[in-house]
Amino acid sequence: MTGRARLLLPVLVLAGLAAAPFLGFDTGFAYTLMARAMILGMAALSLSLLVGGAGLVSLGQAAMLGIGAYAVAALDHAGVTNALVVFPAAALLAGLFALVTGAVSLRTSGVHFIMITLAFGQMAFFTASSLSALGGDDGYTLYGRTEWMGTRLLEDRAAFHFILLALLAGTWLLLSALIDSRFGRVLRASRENALRAQAVGFSPFPYRLVAYTVAGAISGLAGALLANATEFVSPATLAWGRSGELLFMVILGGVGQLYGAILGALAIVLLEEWLSHLLNYWRLAFGPLLILSVLFLRNGLAGITAPPRRRRAPPKAAAPKAATLEARADA
């Protein structure tokens, strides 16, 4: 795909989200639905950096999402509600958790990496469940959103919507620049052949660790935004099922394109909502639809805009040699 074709679909999606409130989607329900899709889209973008950029399939991304959410709850419990403190603290704590756990996890690969990230995620889940000061298994209720410089700006649904949209677009642009940079080229080279990258002088470990930490910090920020959107925090945010949901968003959207994570998040959130209103046992239909999408959308939703591949013409038969022609003439 050309650069313009790759940019067309994500720009249209972001423009659609920007125009939605002016097209009648300005109810509380619509704002809540779009907020959930954009926040999960940010978290899915961070995971797409690992899966598509570095070839690291993680099942612990929900831990970073939950740490960001619980950072909001812990600071709210301590009386700190300033956004200039809360959001950086959430990203920093999640990034620090990713740095420490990534230093251990990235020494493995393949199935072992998947299992160890799952183990760290479950450790964070059970730790959150045991925090009695923050509600334990029952969760923690926020009685107000984080303040912005002494004002309740985030309480305004339209303002919160456009803040989320700006953060989603900024995350996509930041990670796109990172993928297209020298750092991203080393990541992709390590994904294709780690030994070859190491042979030419690039050790994959530090690059992967930085990518893992950046992905964790972005997920932490998304978790802080999710806590504000729902005004509730519970251990369910850190459950491994959430990590699986984020991973499926990346796969459904298209692993090869970073913006596919945004498409996957929007598709799954909207599909869940549509099926839940249509059927009582909507999850029975949701699963087969996802399986069919994986089978028939090999390049994900992002591959829809890709131009069809041209079939190569069969190689022409080689012309007979002169000696062969002479032999046939003599015969």
C-alpha positions in Angstrom: 0.0 0.0 0.0 1.1 3.5 -0.7 1.6 6.0 2.1 -1.6 7.9 1.1 -3.7 4.7 1.0 -2.4 3.7 4.4 -3.3 7.1 5.9 -6.7 7.3 4.3 -8.6 4.8 6.5 -7.3 5.9 10.0 -7.8 9.6 9.1 -11.4 8.8 8.1 -12.0 6.9 11.3 -10.6 9.7 13.5 -12.6 12.3 11.5 -15.7 10.2 12.0 -15.2 10.2 15.7 -14.6 13.9 15.7 -17.8 14.5 13.7 -20.0 12.1 15.6 -21.2 14.5 18.3 -22.3 16.9 15.6 -24.2 14.2 13.7 -26.6 13.3 16.5 -24.3 11.0 18.6 -24.3 13.3 21.5 -26.2 11.3 24.1 -24.7 10.0 27.3 -24.8 6.4 25.9 -23.1 7.3 22.7 -20.4 9.3 24.5 -19.8 6.3 26.9 -19.6 3.8 24.0 -17.1 6.0 22.0 -15.0 6.7 25.1 -14.6 3.0 25.8 -13.7 2.3 22.2 -11.1 5.1 22.1 -9.5 4.1 25.4 -9.3 0.4 24.5 -8.0 1.6 21.1 -5.1 3.3 22.9 -4.3 0.1 24.9 -4.5 -2.0 21.7 -2.2 0.4 19.9 0.4 -0.2 22.6 0.0 -3.9 22.2 0.3 -3.6 18.4 3.7 -2.0 18.9 4.8 -5.2 20.6 3.0 -7.7 18.4 3.5 -6.1 15.0 6.6 -4.2 15.6 8.7 -6.5 17.8 6.9 -9.8 17.3 6.1 -10.1 21.1 2.8 -11.6 21.9 2.0 -10.5 25.5 -0.9 -11.7 27.7 0.0 -9.3 30.4 -1.0 -6.0 28.9 -4.1 -5.8 31.0 -1.9 -5.6 34.1 -0.5 -2.3 32.9 -4.0 -1.1 32.1 -5.1 -2.0 35.6 -2.1 -0.4 37.3 -3.0 2.9 35.6 -6.6 2.6 36.8 -5.6 1.7 40.4 -3.1 4.6 40.4 -6.1 6.9 40.0 -8.0 5.1 42.7 -5.0 5.1 45.2 -4.4 8.8 44.6 -8.1 9.6 44.9 -8.1 7.7 48.2 -5.2 9.9 49.3 -7.0 13.1 48.2 -4.9 13.8 45.1 -7.1 14.5 42.1 -5.0 16.9 40.0 -4.7 15.5 36.5 -1.2 16.9 36.1 -0.2 14.5 38.9 -2.6 11.6 38.4 -2.1 10.9 34.7 1.8 11.1 34.7 1.8 8.9 37.9 -0.4 6.3 36.3 1.8 6.1 33.1 5.0 6.1 35.2 3.9 3.3 37.5 2.7 1.1 34.6 5.9 1.8 32.7 8.0 0.9 35.8 6.1 -2.3 36.2 6.7 -3.1 32.5 10.4 -2.3 32.8 10.9 -4.6 35.8 8.8 -7.5 34.4 10.0 -7.0 30.9 13.6 -7.3 32.1 12.7 -10.9 33.1 10.1 -11.8 30.5 12.2 -10.7 27.5 14.9 -13.2 28.3 12.5 -15.8 27.0 10.7 -16.1 23.7 7.8 -17.8 22.0 5.4 -19.7 24.3 7.6 -19.1 27.3 7.3 -15.3 26.9 3.5 -15.6 26.5 3.2 -17.7 29.7 5.5 -15.5 31.8 3.7 -12.3 30.9 0.4 -14.1 31.8 2.0 -15.1 35.1 3.0 -11.5 35.9 -0.5 -10.3 34.9 -2.1 -12.8 37.2 0.2 -11.7 40.0 -1.0 -8.1 39.5 -4.6 -9.3 39.4 -4.4 -11.1 42.8 -2.5 -8.2 44.3 -5.3 -5.8 43.3 -7.9 -8.2 44.7 -6.2 -8.1 48.1 -6.1 -4.3 48.4 -8.8 -4.0 51.0 -8.2 -0.2 51.3 -9.3 0.1 47.7 -12.3 -2.2 47.9 -10.6 -5.6 47.3 -12.8 -7.8 45.0 -15.7 -5.2 45.2 -13.6 -2.5 43.5 -13.4 1.2 44.2 -15.9 3.9 43.2 -14.8 7.3 42.1 -17.2 10.0 43.2 -15.8 12.4 40.7 -13.4 12.5 37.7 -9.9 13.8 38.0 -9.7 17.6 38.1 -7.9 19.6 35.5 -6.1 22.6 37.1 -8.8 23.0 39.7 -11.7 22.6 37.2 -14.1 19.7 36.4 -13.3 19.8 32.7 -13.4 16.0 32.4 -17.0 16.0 33.7 -18.0 17.6 30.5 -18.8 14.8 28.1 -18.0 16.6 24.9 -14.7 17.9 26.3 -13.8 14.4 27.6 -14.6 13.0 24.2 -12.3 15.3 22.3 -9.5 14.9 24.9 -9.7 11.1 24.3 -9.7 11.6 20.6 -6.6 13.9 20.8 -4.8 11.3 22.9 -5.8 8.5 20.6 -4.6 10.4 17.5 -1.4 11.4 19.4 -0.7 7.8 20.4 -1.1 6.6 16.9 1.2 9.3 15.5 3.8 8.8 18.2 4.0 5.0 17.7 3.9 5.4 13.9 6.9 7.7 14.1 8.6 5.2 16.4 8.0 2.3 14.1 9.3 4.3 11.1 12.4 5.4 12.9 15.8 3.7 13.2 14.6 2.2 16.5 11.6 0.7 14.8 13.7 -0.7 12.0 15.9 -2.5 14.5 12.7 -3.9 16.2 11.4 -5.2 12.9 14.8 -6.7 12.0 14.9 -8.4 15.4 11.4 -9.8 14.8 12.4 -11.3 11.5 15.8 -12.7 12.6 17.2 -11.9 16.0 20.5 -13.7 15.4 21.1 -11.7 12.2 20.3 -8.4 13.9 22.8 -9.3 16.6 25.4 -10.3 14.1 25.3 -6.8 12.5 25.8 -5.2 15.9 22.3 -4.6 17.3 21.4 -6.5 20.5 17.6 -7.0 20.4 17.1 -7.0 24.2 17.5 -3.3 25.0 15.3 -2.3 22.0 12.6 -4.7 23.0 12.8 -3.6 26.6 12.3 0.0 25.6 9.3 -0.9 23.4 7.8 -3.0 26.2 8.2 -0.1 28.7 6.7 2.4 26.3 3.8 0.1 25.6 3.3 -0.3 29.4 3.3 3.4 30.0 0.7 4.0 27.2 -1.5 1.2 28.7 -1.2 2.8 32.1 -2.4 6.2 30.7 -5.3 4.3 29.0 -6.1 2.7 32.4 -6.3 6.1 34.1 -8.6 7.3 31.4 -10.7 4.2 31.7 -11.1 4.7 35.5 -12.3 8.2 34.8 -14.7 7.1 32.0 -16.4 4.5 34.2 -15.7 6.2 37.6 -15.1 2.7 38.9 -12.0 0.5 39.3 -12.0 -3.3 40.0 -9.6 -6.2 39.7 -11.5 -7.3 36.5 -9.5 -4.6 34.6 -6.3 -6.7 35.3 -7.8 -10.1 34.4 -6.1 -12.1 31.6 -9.3 -12.1 29.6 -8.9 -8.4 29.1 -5.4 -9.0 27.7 -6.9 -11.6 25.3 -9.5 -9.0 24.2 -6.8 -6.5 23.5 -4.8 -9.1 21.6 -7.8 -10.0 19.5 -8.4 -6.3 18.7 -4.9 -6.2 17.3 -5.4 -9.4 15.2 -8.8 -8.4 14.0 -7.7 -4.9 12.9 -4.5 -6.3 11.2 -1.2 -7.0 12.7 0.7 -5.6 9.8 -0.7 -2.1 10.2 -0.5 -0.1 13.5 -3.8 1.7 13.0 -5.5 -1.7 12.7 -5.6 -1.7 16.5 -8.0 1.3 16.4 -10.2 -0.4 13.8 -10.2 -3.6 15.9 -11.2 -1.8 19.1 -14.0 0.1 17.4 -15.3 -3.1 15.7 -15.3 -5.2 18.8 -16.9 -2.6 21.1 -19.6 -1.8 18.5 -20.3 -5.5 17.7 -20.6 -6.3 21.4 -23.1 -3.6 21.9 -25.1 -4.4 18.8 -25.3 -8.1 19.6 -26.2 -7.5 23.3 -29.3 -5.6 22.1 -30.2 -8.1 19.5 -29.8 -11.4 21.4 -30.1 -12.5 25.0 -27.2 -15.0 24.6 -25.2 -12.7 22.4 -21.8 -14.2 23.3 -22.8 -17.5 21.6 -23.0 -15.6 18.3 -20.1 -13.3 19.1 -17.5 -16.1 19.2 -18.3 -17.6 15.8 -18.3 -14.1 14.2 -14.9 -13.5 15.5 -13.6 -16.8 14.2 -15.1 -16.2 10.8 -13.4 -12.7 10.7 -10.0 -14.3 11.4 -10.5 -17.0 8.7 -11.7 -14.7 5.9 -9.9 -11.4 6.8 -6.4 -12.7 6.7 -4.9 -9.1 6.8 -7.5 -7.9 9.2 -9.8 -4.9 8.7 -6.8 -2.8 7.7 -6.3 -5.1 4.7 -9.7 -4.0 3.2 -8.1 -0.9 1.8 -5.1 -2.8 0.4 -5.0 -3.0 -3.4 -5.5 -6.6 -4.7 -2.3 -8.4 -5.4 -1.6 -9.0 -9.1 -1.0 -12.6 -10.1 2.3 -13.2 -11.6 2.3 -14.4 -15.2 3.6 -17.9 -15.6 7.2 -18.1 -16.8 7.5 -18.4 -20.6 9.0 -21.5 -21.9 12.6 -21.2 -22.9 13.3 -21.0 -26.6 14.8 -24.3 -28.0 18.5 -24.2 -28.5 19.9 -24.1 -32.0 21.5 -27.5 -31.7 18.1 -29.0 -30.8 16.5 -27.5 -33.9 19.2 -28.8 -36.1 18.8 -32.3 -34.7 15.1 -32.2 -35.3 15.8 -31.0 -38.9 18.1 -33.9 -39.6 15.6 -36.4 -38.2 
